[in-house]
């Protein structure tokens, strides 16, 4: 029986108060799982030294690895690892920048367990906000800043299936104010893969009566073909029913039924790859005499590597929406280009530019956005276990509103950054 616990410190995990807020049946499941993890590691009479009381009921902070008793596959095996996520931040002005140590981020723990010699696997993850403090006060004690996820996966021959549950508070930095329950299945035979899923998703997880809540019941099925040195093709059909269950005063209710058909084609070579995605959405508004909205989207992506040190990635997109109830057509073109040149392990040059627009046939909407960013970064010196990094960054953004010219914005920024980090 193997139990692997990665060495961490209590500071990596934060102070999770999630056990006070989750449903009783989920609390029982987590406590049972943790008890199973902790029990075998201490049953041999070896007590872990200097286990902090704060974490003795959760995970040991000592790096333990129980030696295998036999060469056979263990009945269950567990890995406990810290998790973290730092959302990308693109401030409008360099005056809004903050230190990396103060940037919003999440930290948590993930317990991954395989049971019955690999017959099925479970995942349990809890995470909390760190830094940023989007809500005044100590967010570690605020249920709105927490996330919990449970997953189960099992397989039988060519089939795999499982279920997922996730809930995140309103202030959580990664997928906030969302709850999800899903059951999925997958069947694979050679180059063909069939996957389907049904589930439910909703926001306003706290049930605040002053805010609207939208619930979606969805189902999707996808078929894909993938073979080495051949183009890969995927077809997906999905259907979702959206309904507002909480309608505060002043917020219009919603009730929609959407059907989506998507096709994706991709092909890649030794130094390039390209993809085409096309989707068609038919939405029916059940509160507007079942009027239809039709959306078409096409996206072309590519990645070119003319040199081992150079990567060029262009993207083109076009979206059209036709609203039957108003007769308005909305067009949204977009384009972007990214380039990365890594001359060596110590020098990186990166540049990117983007364009997007949105225009309506009734001329009530006419927006255009142009932006670009360049980065020159190099490793100045490495000595005595430390490395010194320096980067020069420049950015430009402009948004033009041809309907209301007074709202036009333009921003030019430059930043010189020094980073001293341990190797």
N, C-alpha and C positions, 0 to 999 in steps of 0.2 A: 504494500500500500504506500503510495507516494504522496507526500504533501509538500509543495514548494511554496515558500513564502518569501517574497522579495524583501530585501532590507530597505526600510523607509524610516522616516521620522514622523512623529505626530504632526509636525507643522505641515506636512504634505497633504494631510487629510482635512484639516480644519475642524471646526466644532459642529458636527451635524446634529441637528435637532429633529431629523426627519422621522425618527421612530415614534415621536409623539403625535405625528399628524397623519400617518398612513393608515389605511383600513386594517382592522384586526386580523383578517385572514392573511393579508400580505405581511403584517408584522410577525405573525406566527411562522410563516414560511421562511422569512429572513433569519429569525432567531434559530429555527431548526437547522437551516443551512450552516450558520456560523457555529452552532454547537457541534455539528458533524465535522466541521473543519478543525475546531479546536481540540475535540476529544482525542482522536487518534494520535495527535502530535505529543500529547502528554501521557498517554496510557502506558508507555513503556517504563514509567518511573522517572524519566528525565524531565525535570521541570526547567523551563526556560529561565535563564538568569536575568534579573533586573527587568522584569516586564513592568512597564508603567501601569499603575492601576487604571489610569484613564482609558487605556486601550486594551486591557486584559480581557474585557468582555467583547471586543471586536476582533482585532487582528494583532498578533504579536509583532512588536517592533524589532525583534531580533531576527537576524537572517538565519533561519533554520532550514535544514534539508534532511529529512529522515532517510537513512540508508535503506535501500531496497532489501527486502527479506528473501526475494526469489526473483528469478528471471522472468516470471510470468507477468502478463499485463495486470496492473492493479485493478481492483474493483472500482475505485474512483480515484481521480487525480485532480488536484486543485492548484490553480495559479492565482495569486492575489497581487495586483499591480496598481500603482497610482495612476490616475488619469488627469489630464489637464487640457484646457482649450482656451486660446486667446483669440477673440473675434478680431477680424481685420478692422482697422480704424483708418479712415481717410479724412482727417480734419480739414475744414475749409481754409484754415489759416494756421501758420506755424505757431502763432501765439496760443493756439488751443492745444498744443502738444503737451504731453505729460511724460514723466519718467516711466521707463518700461516696468519698473517695480510697482508703479501705481496704476498701470493700465488694467482695465477690467479683464478678468479671467475666471475660469472655473477650475476647481480642483476636487478630486474625488477618488474613490477606490472602485476597482472592478474585480469581482471574484468569478473566475471561469472554471467550471467543474465538468469533467466527463465522468459518467456513471456507468456501472455494469460493463466495465471493460470497453468503454467507448460506444455503447449502444445508443446513448443520448447525452446531450450536453446542455448545461444551464449557464446563464450569465446573470449576475446581479450587480448593478452599478448604482451608487449614490454619489451625488456631487453637490457642491455648494459654491456660491459666488465668492470671489476674493478680489479685493481692490475695487476701484471704480465707485462703489457706493451709490448706485443709481437711486436708491431709496434712503433717506436720511436715517441715521442710526446704525446699529450693528446688524448687517444683513445676514450674518451667520445665524442669528436667532429668529430670522424672519422666514416663515414657510414659503413666501413668494420667491425666495432666492434659491430654492432647492430643486433638485431633479432626482427621480428614481426610475430605473429601467430594469425590467425582468424579461428574460428570454429563454425559450426552450426549443431545442433542435434535435431531431432524431432522424434516422434513415433506415430504409429497408430495401436492399437491392439497389435498383436504379432510381428509387424515389427518396426524396427528402421532404420533410414537413416540420412545421413548428408554429410557435405563437410568440407574440411580442406584446408587452404592456409598458407604456412610458407615460409619465406625467411630469410636467415642469411648471413651476410657479410663474407668476406674471413678470417678475424681475429677473428671472434666470437668463444668463447671457446667450445661451445656445438653444434656439427653438423655444422661446418663452411662451408661457400661457397656452400650452397645448397638451392635450391628453390623447392617447392613441391606444387602441386595442385591435390586434390583427391576427388572423390565422392564415397561413400560407402553405402551399405545397409545390413541389418541383419534381419533374420526371425528366431524366436525361438518358438518351440512347444514341451513342455515337456522336454525330455532329448536330443532332436535334435536341433542343431543350424546350420543355413546356412548363410554364410557371403560372400559377394563379394565386389570388389572394382575395380575402374579404375582410372588411374591418369597419371601424367607427372612429371618427376623430372629432374633437370639439375644442373650443377655446373657453375662456372665462372659467377656468378649472375650479375657482373658489365659489362659483355660483353667486357672484355679486349682482344683486337685483338692479343696481343702477347702471350696469353695463350689458350690452347685448351678448347673447351666446348663439353661435352658429354651430350646428351639428351636421356632420356628413356621414352618410352610410355609403360605402363604396365597394365595388368589386372590379377586378381586372384579370385579364388572361393574356398571356404573351407567348409567342412562339418564335424561336430564334434558331438560326443555322450558323454554325461556326466551324470552319475547318482551316487548318494551317495552309498558308500560301493561297487561300481563296478569299474572295470578298465575304464579309459576314453580313447577314440580313436579320432584322428583327421586326416583328409585327406585334402591336399591342392594342387591345381594345379595353376601354374602361368605362364604367358608368358610375355616377355618384349623384346622390340626392341630398341637396343642401336645404336646411330648414332652420329658421331662427326660433329658439325655444324660450328666450327671454327677450322681451321687447319693451324696454323702458320708454317712458314718455319722450316724444321728440325724435325717436329713432324708428325709421321705417322697417317693417318686417320683411323678411326675404324667404322665398321658397322657389328653388330652382331644381331642374333635372337636367344633367349634362351627360352627353355621350362623346367620347373621344376616341379617335382612331389615329394611330401613330405608326409610321414606318421609318426605319433607320437603316442606312447602308454604309458600310465602312470597308476600307481597304488600306493595307499598309505594306510598305516595302522596307528595305534595309535602312534607308535614310529619309523616309518620308511616311506620312500617313494622311488620310483624307476621310471625311465623313459627311454624309448628307442626311438630314432629319427633316421630315415633313409630317405635320399633324393637322387634323381637322376636328374642330369642336362644334357640336350642335347643342346649344343651350336653350331650354324652354323655361320662360318665366311664368310660373303658375299663378302669380298674382297680377299679371298684366294680360289677361285673356289668352294665356298660353302663347304669347308672342315668342318668336325665335331670335336668337343671336347666333351668328355663324362666324367662326374665327378660323383663319388659315395662317399657319406659321411654317416658314422654311428657314433652315439654318445650314450653312456650309462652313465646315471647319477644316483646317489643314495644319500640318506641322512639317517643316522642312529642316533638314540638317545637312547643309552643303559642306560643312566642316565639322569635325568632332567637337570643336569649341564653340560653334555657332548654331543657334536654334531660332527659327523664324516661324511664328504662328499667326496667320491671318484668320479672321472670322467675319462672315457676312450673315445678316439676318433680315427677314422681312415679315411683318405681321399685318394682317388686315382683319378688321372686324366690321360686320354689317349688322346693324340693329334694326330689326323689322318694325318695332314699336315707334321708333322716331324717324326711320328712314335715313339715318346718318351712317356714313362710312368713315372709319378711322384707319389711317395708314401709319405704320411705325417702322421705318427702316433703321438699320444699325450696322456698324462696322467697327472692327478693332484690329490692331496689329501690335504684336509683342515680339521683342527681340532680346535674346540673352547671349552675351559673348563672354565666355570664361577663358581668359587667356592662360591662366594657370590656377593653381590652388589658392593663390594669394590675390588675384585680380578678377573682378567681375564688373561687366558693363551691361546695364539693362535699360531698355527703353520701351515705352508702350504709348499708344495713342488710341482714342476711341471717339466715335461719333454716334449720336442717336437723335432721332426726331419723332415727333408725333403730330399729326395733322388730321383735322376732321373736315368732312365735306361741307359742313355748315359754317366753317371758318371761325368757330368759337374756340378752337384749340389749334395753336400753331407754335410749338416749342422746338427748340434745337439746342443740343448740348455738344460741345467739343471739349476734349480734355487730353492731356498728355503728361507723362512723367518720365524722368530720366534719373538713373542711379549709377554712380561710379563708386565702387567699394573695393578697398584693398586691405590686406593684412600687413600692417607696418612691421611688426616685430614679434617674435615669440621668444620668451626667456623665463626661466625659473618657474615653469608651470602656468604662466600667464600669456595671453595673447592680446595685442592691441589692434583694434580694428578702427578704420576711419572711412566714412562714406560722405559723399557729396550728392545731395538730392535736389532736384528742381521740378516744379510742377506748374501747370497752367490749366485753368478751367474757365469756360465761358458758357453761360446759359442765356439764350435769346428768346424772348417772348414777343412774337410779332403782333399779337393781339393787344398786349399791354406792355409797351416798350419801357415803361417806368420800372418794371420789375426785372429788367435785365441785370445780370450779375457777371462779374469778371474777377478772377483771382490769379495772381502770380506769386509763387512762394519759392524759397530756397532754404536749405537746411544743411548744416555741416555737423556731422555726428561723430563722436568719439566713444568707443566702447572698450572697456577693459574687462576681460572675461577669463575665467580659469579654463585651462585646457581639458 
